[in-house]
Every structure is written in C-alpha cells, then in structure tokens.
Amino acid sequence: MFEYLEPDASGASNIPPSPSARPQPRPERVRHLLYGSLAGIDRTIKILHAYGYADPNDWSDPIPVPPNSGAASAASPDGMTWMVILTKTLLIE
C-alpha cells in the first residue's frame, strides 16, 4: 500500500516534487471580434468550430456596424458590415 522511497547516492530522497511546487495556470479572458458579411462570419465560425476552438453558440448574435466606423471598411458586397464577439477563457501557464 505505501512505498518507502530510498534516498539516492547523494542522500536526496526520490520523492517527486509536490504539485504546489509547479506554477498554477491562471485564467485569462480573450475577446475575438469578427467583422464582415453574414456569410463570411458564418463560414469563419464554422471553420473555428471544425478546429475545435469554439462552439458556434458561444458567439454573440450579429450586430450591424455603423457605416461611418473604421470597421465598415470590411464591407460585404451588399454594403452592410456585421460584427460578432466571442469571449473565451484560456489557462495561461
């Protein structure tokens, strides 16, 4: 049931370091913004889902972007630009 670990030649024990000796990962939130046509945004979300990065339901509903904003330069063929947002929490070591 219990193992006795013999010290090695240097006299040090063979006990593995405790889990608390390793730095604990810390959570960090990152935000992804996609701008473009509804078709382009939908395709990108599906690609990221295929990679296993994010579920399509984790993205916000599409939001129309005002034409005078800087993001409107990514206008779709119909002249309308949309935006969706994903907030993801990653563990940083």
Backbone as a ProteinNet text record, in pm:
[ID]
protein_1_A
[PRIMARY]
MFEYLEPDASGASNIPPSPSARPQPRPERVRHLLYGSLAGIDRTIKILHAYGYADPNDWSDPIPVPPNSGAASAASPDGMTWMVILTKTLLIE
[TERTIARY]
81.9	0	87.1	180.7	270.2	405.8	470.6	604.3	705	811.5	920.4	1020.8	1055	1148.8	1286.6	1380.1	1517.1	1585.8	1669.8	1748.7	1850.1	1882.5	1982.3	2122.7	2224.6	2363.6	2399.6	2333.6	2367.1	2296.3	2211	2137.8	2003.6	1975.4	1846.6	1739.7	1622.9	1511.5	1459.7	1396.1	1338.4	1192.4	1150.2	1011	987.8	884.1	856.7	815	839.6	800.3	648.4	608.5	463.9	398.6	270.8	202.5	203.7	211.4	212.2	344.2	449.3	577.5	571.7	477.9	462.3	373	402.7	315.4	175.9	76.2	-61.7	-103.3	-173.3	-221.6	-322.4	-318.7	-412.4	-507.4	-634	-728.4	-710.8	-725.2	-719.3	-828.4	-902.7	-1008.8	-954.3	-989	-954.7	-1084	-1086.9	-1206.8	-1172.5	-1254.5	-1238.6	-1352.3	-1319.3	-1418.2	-1405.7	-1517.3	-1518.7	-1602.8	-1551.8	-1623.4	-1635.2	-1749.6	-1765.7	-1910.5	-1931.8	-2068.2	-2117.4	-2248.6	-2303.6	-2250.9	-2237.9	-2187.9	-2041.5	-1959.7	-1818.8	-1799.6	-1878.2	-1870.8	-1915.3	-2025.7	-2077.5	-1974.9	-1910.7	-1809.4	-1689.9	-1646.5	-1532.9	-1566.5	-1686.7	-1729	-1730.3	-1777.2	-1779.9	-1639	-1546.5	-1407.6	-1346.2	-1366.1	-1311.6	-1372.8	-1500	-1565.6	-1504.2	-1477.4	-1416.7	-1278.3	-1205.4	-1076.1	-1090.9	-1213.9	-1238	-1210.1	-1202.9	-1168.3	-1287	-1400.6	-1516.4	-1644.7	-1742.9	-1874.1	-1946.9	-2020.5	-2091.8	-2188.4	-2244	-2336.9	-2267.2	-2134.5	-2060	-2044.6	-2071	-2057.8	-2183.6	-2169.1	-2284.5	-2369.8	-2489.5	-2571	-2504.6	-2522.5	-2462.3	-2516.4	-2426.2	-2458.9	-2422.5	-2515.1	-2477.8	-2377.2	-2280.2	-2176.2	-2215.3	-2212.8	-2245.3	-2152.4	-2204.7	-2122.7	-2006.2	-2012.6	-1904.9	-1795.3	-1803	-1698.7	-1581	-1467.5	-1349	-1365.3	-1448.1	-1468.5	-1552.7	-1620.3	-1705.7	-1623.9	-1493	-1409.4	-1408.8	-1450	-1460.2	-1600.1	-1659.7	-1798.4	-1816	-1930.6	-1964.1	-2015.1	-2036.2	-2083.3	-2213.9	-2298.8	-2424.7	-2407.8	-2283.5	-2255.9	-2277.3	-2325.8	-2353.4	-2241.8	-2192.4	-2090.4	-2152	-2119	-2169	-2051.8	-2080.3	-1978.4	-2035.4	-1952.7	-1986.2	-1869.3	-1898.9	-1798.8	-1797.1	-1677.4	-1659.5	-1564.7	-1603.5	-1514.2	-1479.5	-1350.6	-1303.3	-1207.2	-1216.8	-1123.8	-1019.9	-893.3	-782.7	-701.6	-636.8	-547.1	-405.3	-341.3	-205.1	-109.9	-7.4	89.6	208.4
-118.7	0	126.1	137.1	252.1	209.8	299.6	270.6	351.2	285.8	356.8	390.6	517.1	560.9	576.8	497	501.5	629.3	690.7	804.3	757.4	845.1	807.1	827.6	809.7	815.3	950.2	1056.4	1188.5	1214	1121.8	1139.5	1206.4	1249.8	1314.8	1208.2	1239.4	1145.4	1146.1	1039	1028.2	1071.3	1145.2	1188.8	1292.6	1273.9	1372.5	1506.2	1616.9	1747.2	1753.9	1827.2	1839	1918.9	1893.7	1967.8	2119.4	2161.1	2305	2370.1	2288.4	2344.4	2395.4	2342	2386.5	2510	2603.8	2721.5	2680.8	2734.9	2705.1	2788.2	2726.7	2805.6	2909.2	3026	3131.3	3156.9	3178.8	3204	3344.7	3355.5	3486.4	3490.4	3599.3	3615	3685.6	3631.1	3695.8	3716.2	3820.1	3852	3852.8	3784.8	3777.8	3855.8	3940.2	4016.7	3979.1	3945.9	3918.8	4024.8	4083.8	4183.4	4132	4154.6	4118.2	4092.3	4023	3987.5	3874.4	3855.5	3746	3611.8	3597	3471.1	3447.8	3551.7	3539.1	3508.1	3573.7	3549.3	3406.5	3364.3	3229.8	3124.4	3143.4	3048	3042.2	3156.8	3162.3	3092.3	3113.7	3047.9	2896.1	2850.6	2705.8	2648.3	2722.4	2676.3	2665.6	2768.5	2764	2650.1	2620.7	2508.4	2375.3	2363.9	2241.6	2217.5	2324.5	2311.6	2277.7	2283.4	2254.5	2372.4	2492.4	2609.9	2669.1	2681.6	2745.3	2688.8	2673.6	2627.5	2744.5	2718.9	2828	2903.3	2835.7	2901.9	2994.2	2990.8	3077.2	3219.6	3239.9	3372.5	3454.4	3584.8	3673.9	3669.7	3723.1	3743	3851.6	3847.4	3951.1	4090.8	4186.2	4325.8	4408.3	4490.6	4573.9	4681	4705.9	4805.3	4933.9	5048.9	5175.7	5202.5	5256.7	5278.8	5374.6	5466.4	5564.2	5515.4	5389.6	5339	5285.3	5270.6	5219.9	5076	4999	4858.2	4844.3	4948.3	4939.7	4923.7	4939.9	4920.4	4774.7	4685.6	4543.4	4512.7	4607.9	4593.7	4474.4	4410.7	4296.7	4347.1	4258.3	4300.1	4379.5	4352.2	4427.4	4560.7	4592.2	4719.8	4719.3	4610.1	4602	4524.3	4577.1	4509.3	4468.4	4347.3	4292.1	4258.1	4243.5	4208.1	4103	4005.7	3910.6	3906	3867.9	3869	3733	3686.3	3565.6	3600.3	3569.6	3583.8	3443.3	3414.3	3280.2	3291.8	3198.8	3194.8	3086	3125.1	3033.8	3020.7	2906.5	2889.3	2917.6	3015	3056.9	3003	2931.2	2875.8	2966.1
0	0	0	91	94.6	42.5	-30.9	-80.7	-2.1	36.9	100.8	-7.5	-22.2	-125.3	-62.5	-112.7	-61.8	-109.4	-26.4	-73.7	-177.8	-273	-373.6	-315.9	-397.3	-350.6	-289	-333.1	-278.2	-145.7	-106.6	18.1	-1.7	-123.6	-150.8	-167.5	-131.1	-143.6	-286.4	-328.2	-461.1	-463.6	-366.5	-360.2	-469.2	-549.5	-654.8	-593.3	-664.8	-611	-594.7	-495.3	-470	-582.4	-607.7	-713.7	-691.2	-565.6	-538.7	-579.8	-605.9	-647.2	-790.9	-870.6	-1008.5	-1012.1	-1100.3	-1107.4	-1154.5	-1089.1	-1123.6	-1244.8	-1340.7	-1454.3	-1407.4	-1468.1	-1431.3	-1548.1	-1518.5	-1627.3	-1683.7	-1812.9	-1878.9	-1985.7	-1987.4	-2086.5	-2209.5	-2324.8	-2451.5	-2529	-2607.2	-2684.8	-2832.6	-2910.6	-3055.4	-3120.3	-3216.1	-3291.4	-3438.2	-3499.5	-3643.2	-3710.8	-3817.8	-3897.3	-4039.9	-4101.3	-4241.4	-4275.8	-4386.6	-4427	-4337.3	-4334.5	-4254.4	-4304.4	-4436.3	-4492.7	-4453.8	-4459.5	-4423.4	-4275.7	-4193	-4048.5	-4017.5	-4078.8	-4054.7	-4094.5	-4208.2	-4255.8	-4161.1	-4113.1	-4020.4	-3889.4	-3838	-3714	-3732.9	-3847.5	-3873.8	-3884.8	-3943.4	-3952.8	-3813.2	-3729.3	-3593.1	-3512.1	-3537.8	-3470.8	-3518	-3647.9	-3701.4	-3640.6	-3609	-3542.4	-3394.3	-3342.4	-3201.4	-3110.6	-3166.8	-3086.6	-3012.8	-3079.8	-3016.3	-3074.6	-2989.9	-3032.2	-3099.6	-3207.2	-3273.5	-3181.1	-3082	-2989.9	-2890.4	-2884.3	-2792.1	-2845.8	-2974.6	-3035.6	-3010	-3008.5	-2993.3	-3119.7	-3108.9	-3228.4	-3312.8	-3444.6	-3529.8	-3495.8	-3497.7	-3467.9	-3591.4	-3642.7	-3757.8	-3715.7	-3802.9	-3775.8	-3847.3	-3778.6	-3844.8	-3962.2	-4072.3	-4192.9	-4172.7	-4076.8	-4058.7	-3964	-3916.4	-3826.6	-3908.9	-3846.1	-3914.5	-3960	-3890.6	-3926.8	-4052.1	-4093.1	-4211.3	-4338.9	-4330	-4449	-4493.1	-4403.6	-4437.1	-4489.1	-4558.3	-4603.5	-4695.3	-4682.3	-4766	-4900.9	-4996.3	-5128.9	-5125	-5025.9	-5017.3	-4945.1	-4904.2	-4839	-4689.2	-4634.1	-4490.3	-4421.3	-4309.8	-4230.2	-4097.9	-4056.7	-3931.1	-3840.7	-3712.1	-3614.2	-3520.2	-3481.1	-3375.8	-3277.9	-3153.8	-3047.3	-2978.7	-2947.2	-2866.9	-2753.3	-2630.9	-2516.5	-2469.5	-2462.3	-2426.9	-2310.2	-2217.5	-2105.5	-2130.8	-2129.9	-2153.3	-2025.3	-2005.7	-1892	-1938.5	-1875.3	-1907.4	-1801.4	-1846.6	-1751.6	-1737.5
[MASK]
+++++++++++++++++++++++++++++++++++++++++++++++++++++++++++++++++++++++++++++++++++++++++++++

